Amino acid sequence: TVIKKGNKIHALTFTYIDEMEKAISAEINGEIFSFSEKKPIRPRLLRRPKVKKGSHEEGVWQKANFGKLSLYQDQLKAWDSSARLTIPDLKKLIEYSRLFGIKTHEIAIKELVKRQSK
């Protein structure tokens, strides 16, 4: 909001909402408790090793990143059932799950097609 003195702008006031916290309230033995649950932070993925494509080391790297992204996706769903991975992360999940998570791979492709068609 703008705070004016006469015709001149004197100050600006900013308000914001912290999206990282989600308030949760629960009733236990007739008392209402409220607390906040933090949004899960996206894990940092491992850098691709400088090895031949299709080598064992590349497979180990893909499997580790697949595990991190799928765990992050599960944590997002637990935090908020409508939360989803970003499209770049979804594309990475598709790439990594091609070898290790066939079911996850198929679901991720369907979700990507659905989200890109909008």
Residue frames as a rotation matrix with the C-alpha (Angstrom) as fourth column:
THR 1
0.583 0.813 0.000 0.00
0.813 -0.583 0.000 0.00
0.000 0.000 -1.000 0.00
VAL 2
-0.282 -0.632 0.722 1.10
0.615 -0.697 -0.369 3.56
0.736 0.340 0.585 -0.65
ILE 3
0.288 0.287 -0.913 1.35
0.885 -0.444 0.140 6.10
-0.365 -0.849 -0.382 2.19
LYS 4
-0.019 -0.214 0.977 1.11
0.720 -0.680 -0.135 9.68
0.693 0.701 0.167 0.94
LYS 5
-0.157 -0.001 -0.988 1.84
0.716 -0.689 -0.113 13.04
-0.681 -0.724 0.109 2.54
GLY 6
-0.087 0.242 -0.967 0.00
-0.492 -0.854 -0.169 15.56
-0.866 0.461 0.193 0.42
ASN 7
0.782 0.352 -0.514 0.50
-0.605 0.233 -0.761 14.65
-0.148 0.907 0.395 -3.24
LYS 8
-0.072 -0.920 -0.386 3.85
-0.873 0.246 -0.422 12.95
0.483 0.306 -0.821 -2.71
ILE 9
0.704 0.176 -0.688 4.43
0.048 0.955 0.294 9.31
0.709 -0.240 0.663 -1.89
HIS 10
0.410 -0.513 0.754 6.01
-0.891 -0.404 0.210 9.16
0.197 -0.758 -0.622 1.55
ALA 11
-0.542 -0.567 0.621 6.34
-0.702 0.712 0.037 5.40
-0.462 -0.416 -0.783 2.09
LEU 12
-0.045 0.483 -0.874 5.37
-0.685 0.622 0.379 1.96
0.727 0.616 0.303 0.82
THR 13
-0.157 0.060 0.986 4.02
-0.848 0.504 -0.165 -0.83
-0.507 -0.861 -0.028 3.00
PHE 14
-0.378 -0.044 -0.925 4.47
-0.673 0.699 0.242 -4.42
0.635 0.714 -0.294 1.82
THR 15
0.165 0.421 0.892 2.47
-0.828 0.550 -0.106 -7.39
-0.535 -0.722 0.439 3.07
TYR 16
-0.374 -0.333 -0.866 3.23
-0.768 0.634 0.088 -10.98
0.520 0.698 -0.493 2.23
ILE 17
0.751 0.563 0.345 2.06
-0.657 0.690 0.304 -14.51
-0.066 -0.455 0.888 2.93
ASP 18
-0.380 -0.892 0.243 4.59
-0.866 0.436 0.246 -17.12
-0.325 -0.117 -0.938 3.94
GLU 19
0.467 0.578 -0.669 3.81
-0.809 0.584 -0.060 -20.04
0.357 0.569 0.741 1.62
MET 20
-0.453 -0.738 -0.500 6.39
-0.428 0.672 -0.605 -22.21
0.782 -0.060 -0.620 3.32
GLU 21
-0.976 0.118 0.180 4.21
-0.126 0.365 -0.922 -22.67
-0.175 -0.923 -0.342 6.40
LYS 22
-0.351 0.907 -0.232 0.83
-0.177 0.179 0.968 -24.28
0.920 0.380 0.098 6.46
ALA 23
-0.571 0.183 0.800 -1.22
-0.819 -0.192 -0.541 -23.94
0.055 -0.964 0.259 9.61
ILE 24
-0.394 0.431 -0.812 -2.70
0.076 0.896 0.439 -27.12
0.916 0.111 -0.385 11.00
SER 25
-0.385 0.313 0.868 -5.16
-0.906 -0.306 -0.291 -27.32
0.175 -0.899 0.402 13.84
ALA 26
-0.440 0.213 -0.872 -6.17
0.074 0.977 0.201 -30.41
0.895 0.024 -0.446 15.73
GLU 27
0.250 0.586 0.771 -8.54
-0.838 -0.269 0.476 -31.12
0.486 -0.764 0.424 18.56
ILE 28
-0.399 -0.426 -0.812 -7.15
0.113 0.856 -0.505 -33.37
0.910 -0.293 -0.293 21.29
ASN 29
-0.499 0.293 -0.815 -9.23
0.853 0.331 -0.404 -34.12
0.151 -0.897 -0.415 24.37
GLY 30
0.505 0.849 -0.153 -11.47
0.859 -0.512 -0.006 -31.13
-0.084 -0.129 -0.988 23.72
GLU 31
0.307 -0.470 -0.827 -8.57
0.072 -0.855 0.513 -28.67
-0.949 -0.217 -0.229 23.36
ILE 32
0.952 0.018 0.305 -7.68
0.306 -0.062 -0.950 -27.11
0.002 0.998 -0.065 20.02
PHE 33
0.155 -0.967 -0.202 -4.00
0.265 -0.156 0.951 -27.05
-0.952 -0.201 0.232 19.15
SER 34
0.997 0.075 0.027 -2.60
0.045 -0.254 -0.966 -25.25
-0.066 0.964 -0.256 16.15
PHE 35
0.125 -0.992 -0.011 0.85
0.050 -0.005 0.999 -25.66
-0.991 -0.125 0.049 14.71
SER 36
0.618 0.047 -0.785 2.49
-0.724 -0.355 -0.591 -25.20
-0.307 0.934 -0.185 11.35
GLU 37
0.461 -0.458 0.760 4.01
0.448 0.859 0.246 -27.75
-0.766 0.228 0.601 9.04
LYS 38
-0.044 -0.569 -0.821 6.76
-0.507 -0.696 0.509 -26.50
-0.861 0.438 -0.258 6.75
LYS 39
0.889 0.274 -0.367 6.67
-0.440 0.286 -0.851 -27.10
-0.128 0.918 0.375 3.01
PRO 40
0.563 -0.725 0.397 9.33
0.500 0.681 0.535 -29.65
-0.658 -0.103 0.746 2.06
ILE 41
0.328 -0.573 -0.751 12.41
-0.638 -0.720 0.271 -28.18
-0.697 0.391 -0.602 0.43
ARG 42
0.954 -0.002 -0.299 13.43
-0.254 0.524 -0.813 -29.53
0.158 0.852 0.499 -2.97
PRO 43
0.593 -0.783 0.189 16.56
0.262 0.409 0.874 -31.62
-0.762 -0.469 0.448 -2.59
ARG 44
0.251 -0.622 -0.742 19.68
-0.867 -0.486 0.114 -30.75
-0.431 0.615 -0.661 -4.50
LEU 45
0.985 0.137 0.102 20.23
-0.070 0.870 -0.489 -33.35
-0.156 0.474 0.866 -7.19
LEU 46
0.233 -0.947 0.219 23.60
0.266 0.279 0.923 -34.94
-0.935 -0.157 0.317 -7.83
ARG 47
0.216 -0.257 -0.942 25.64
-0.832 -0.553 -0.040 -33.69
-0.511 0.792 -0.333 -10.77
ARG 48
0.984 0.146 -0.101 26.02
-0.178 0.778 -0.603 -36.05
-0.009 0.611 0.792 -13.70
PRO 49
0.342 -0.914 0.217 29.33
0.021 0.239 0.971 -37.89
-0.939 -0.327 0.101 -13.51
LYS 50
0.252 -0.357 -0.899 31.75
-0.932 -0.341 -0.126 -37.56
-0.262 0.870 -0.419 -16.42
VAL 51
-0.488 -0.309 0.816 31.32
-0.154 0.951 0.269 -41.10
-0.859 0.006 -0.512 -17.65
LYS 52
-0.984 0.123 -0.132 30.12
-0.102 0.221 0.970 -42.87
0.149 0.968 -0.205 -20.79
LYS 53
-0.209 0.976 0.055 26.41
-0.978 -0.209 -0.001 -42.80
0.010 -0.054 0.999 -21.50
GLY 54
0.594 0.556 -0.582 24.81
-0.537 0.812 0.227 -46.08
0.599 0.178 0.781 -20.46
SER 55
-0.427 -0.821 -0.380 27.60
-0.154 0.480 -0.864 -47.00
0.891 -0.310 -0.331 -18.04
HIS 56
-0.023 0.360 -0.933 27.07
0.811 0.552 0.194 -48.41
0.585 -0.752 -0.305 -14.56
GLU 57
-0.750 -0.345 -0.565 28.17
0.629 -0.636 -0.447 -45.15
-0.205 -0.690 0.694 -12.91
GLU 58
-0.851 0.507 0.140 25.53
-0.366 -0.761 0.535 -43.23
0.378 0.404 0.833 -14.87
GLY 59
-0.075 0.845 -0.529 22.91
0.159 0.534 0.830 -45.73
0.984 -0.022 -0.175 -13.72
VAL 60
-0.283 -0.113 -0.952 23.93
0.944 0.145 -0.298 -45.26
0.171 -0.983 0.065 -10.09
TRP 61
-0.978 -0.106 -0.182 23.64
0.130 -0.983 -0.128 -41.48
-0.165 -0.148 0.975 -10.52
GLN 62
-0.567 0.824 -0.015 20.20
-0.376 -0.242 0.894 -41.78
0.733 0.513 0.447 -12.15
LYS 63
-0.015 0.569 -0.822 18.95
0.571 0.680 0.461 -44.12
0.821 -0.462 -0.335 -9.43
ALA 64
-0.589 -0.266 -0.763 20.12
0.799 -0.336 -0.499 -41.76
-0.124 -0.904 0.410 -6.68
ASN 65
-0.966 0.241 -0.095 18.43
-0.253 -0.955 0.154 -38.76
-0.053 0.173 0.983 -8.31
PHE 66
-0.352 0.876 -0.329 15.28
-0.105 0.313 0.944 -40.80
0.930 0.367 -0.018 -8.98
GLY 67
-0.176 0.236 -0.956 15.12
0.877 0.478 -0.044 -41.67
0.446 -0.846 -0.291 -5.28
LYS 68
-0.831 -0.194 -0.522 15.57
0.448 -0.789 -0.420 -38.04
-0.331 -0.582 0.743 -4.23
LEU 69
-0.853 0.518 -0.061 12.89
-0.453 -0.678 0.579 -36.73
0.259 0.521 0.813 -6.62
SER 70
-0.205 0.824 -0.529 10.35
0.131 0.558 0.819 -39.43
0.970 0.099 -0.222 -5.85
LEU 71
-0.356 0.023 -0.934 10.85
0.927 0.140 -0.349 -38.90
0.123 -0.990 -0.071 -2.08
TYR 72
-0.951 -0.009 -0.309 10.39
0.058 -0.987 -0.151 -35.15
-0.303 -0.161 0.939 -2.57
GLN 73
-0.622 0.771 -0.137 7.22
-0.369 -0.135 0.920 -35.80
0.691 0.622 0.368 -4.58
ASP 74
-0.107 0.556 -0.824 5.86
0.640 0.673 0.371 -38.01
0.761 -0.489 -0.428 -1.78
GLN 75
-0.602 -0.181 -0.778 6.69
0.761 -0.424 -0.491 -35.34
-0.241 -0.888 0.393 0.81
LEU 76
-0.955 0.294 -0.036 4.92
-0.287 -0.885 0.367 -32.70
0.076 0.361 0.930 -1.29
LYS 77
-0.303 0.885 -0.354 1.80
-0.078 0.347 0.934 -34.89
0.950 0.311 -0.036 -1.53
ALA 78
-0.165 0.205 -0.965 1.87
0.909 0.410 -0.069 -35.46
0.381 -0.889 -0.255 2.23
TRP 79
-0.855 -0.201 -0.478 2.20
0.397 -0.847 -0.353 -31.71
-0.334 -0.492 0.804 2.86
ASP 80
-0.226 0.803 -0.552 -0.59
-0.598 -0.561 -0.572 -30.76
-0.769 0.201 0.606 0.43
SER 81
-0.053 0.248 0.967 -2.48
0.394 0.895 -0.208 -33.24
-0.917 0.370 -0.146 -1.72
SER 82
0.891 0.419 0.175 -2.76
0.326 -0.321 -0.889 -30.71
-0.317 0.849 -0.422 -4.57
ALA 83
0.391 -0.830 -0.398 0.98
-0.635 -0.556 0.536 -29.86
-0.667 0.043 -0.744 -4.63
ARG 84
0.941 -0.098 0.324 2.91
0.295 0.703 -0.647 -31.07
-0.164 0.704 0.691 -7.67
LEU 85
-0.053 -0.998 0.015 6.45
0.687 -0.025 0.726 -31.13
-0.725 0.049 0.687 -8.98
THR 86
0.132 0.005 -0.991 7.47
-0.522 -0.850 -0.074 -28.34
-0.843 0.527 -0.110 -11.33
ILE 87
0.946 0.280 -0.163 7.50
-0.273 0.416 -0.868 -29.26
-0.175 0.865 0.470 -15.03
PRO 88
0.226 -0.921 -0.318 11.34
-0.778 0.025 -0.627 -29.30
0.586 0.390 -0.711 -15.25
ASP 89
-0.495 -0.372 0.786 11.47
-0.811 0.523 -0.263 -31.61
-0.313 -0.767 -0.560 -12.20
LEU 90
0.463 0.742 0.486 8.75
-0.414 0.665 -0.621 -33.77
-0.784 0.086 0.615 -13.73
LYS 91
0.799 -0.246 -0.549 10.81
-0.516 0.189 -0.835 -34.11
0.309 0.951 0.024 -16.93
LYS 92
-0.291 -0.947 0.138 13.83
-0.869 0.202 -0.451 -35.13
0.399 -0.251 -0.882 -14.86
LEU 93
-0.198 0.305 0.932 11.73
-0.673 0.649 -0.355 -37.67
-0.713 -0.697 0.077 -12.98
ILE 94
0.850 0.518 -0.096 10.61
-0.395 0.507 -0.766 -39.14
-0.348 0.689 0.635 -16.31
GLU 95
0.403 -0.784 -0.472 14.21
-0.676 0.093 -0.731 -39.39
0.617 0.614 -0.493 -17.49
TYR 96
-0.537 -0.680 0.500 15.42
-0.831 0.326 -0.450 -41.04
0.143 -0.657 -0.740 -14.27
SER 97
-0.090 0.584 0.806 12.44
-0.632 0.592 -0.500 -43.37
-0.770 -0.555 0.316 -13.83
ARG 98
0.375 0.217 -0.901 12.74
-0.909 0.276 -0.312 -44.82
0.181 0.936 0.301 -17.34
LEU 99
-0.286 -0.602 -0.746 15.00
-0.417 0.779 -0.468 -47.60
0.862 0.177 -0.474 -16.01
PHE 100
-0.947 -0.311 -0.076 14.02
-0.049 0.376 -0.926 -47.93
0.317 -0.873 -0.371 -12.35
GLY 101
-0.651 0.759 -0.030 10.38
0.034 -0.011 -0.999 -47.06
-0.759 -0.651 -0.019 -11.82
ILE 102
-0.899 0.280 0.337 8.24
0.396 0.189 0.898 -48.21
0.187 0.941 -0.281 -14.74
LYS 103
0.044 0.981 -0.188 4.96
0.990 -0.018 0.142 -47.40
0.136 -0.192 -0.972 -12.99
THR 104
0.147 -0.084 -0.985 6.23
0.462 -0.875 0.144 -44.01
-0.875 -0.476 -0.090 -11.85
HIS 105
-0.846 -0.531 -0.056 7.48
0.155 -0.346 0.925 -43.40
-0.510 0.774 0.375 -15.40
GLU 106
-0.585 0.696 0.418 4.05
0.712 0.192 0.676 -44.03
0.390 0.692 -0.607 -16.93
ILE 107
0.357 0.732 -0.580 2.24
0.917 -0.394 0.067 -41.88
-0.179 -0.556 -0.812 -14.34
ALA 108
-0.136 -0.503 -0.854 4.72
0.311 -0.840 0.445 -39.01
-0.941 -0.205 0.270 -14.77
ILE 109
-0.943 -0.177 0.283 4.36
0.311 -0.162 0.937 -39.07
-0.120 0.971 0.207 -18.58
LYS 110
-0.140 0.971 0.192 0.56
0.903 0.046 0.427 -38.90
0.406 0.233 -0.884 -18.29
GLU 111
0.409 0.265 -0.873 0.81
0.730 -0.669 0.139 -35.99
-0.547 -0.694 -0.467 -15.84
LEU 112
-0.547 -0.698 -0.463 3.28
0.228 -0.656 0.720 -34.12
-0.806 0.288 0.518 -18.07
VAL 113
-0.805 0.319 0.500 1.07
0.533 0.019 0.846 -34.53
0.260 0.948 -0.186 -21.16
LYS 114
0.204 0.956 -0.212 -1.96
0.954 -0.145 0.264 -33.36
0.221 -0.256 -0.941 -19.17
ARG 115
0.311 -0.132 -0.941 -0.18
0.561 -0.774 0.294 -30.31
-0.767 -0.619 -0.167 -17.75
GLN 116
-0.728 -0.648 -0.222 1.41
0.192 -0.504 0.842 -29.28
-0.658 0.571 0.492 -21.05
SER 117
-0.574 0.576 0.582 -1.88
0.775 0.150 0.614 -29.53
0.266 0.804 -0.532 -22.96
LYS 118
0.297 0.721 -0.625 -3.42
0.874 -0.470 -0.127 -26.77
-0.385 -0.509 -0.770 -20.83
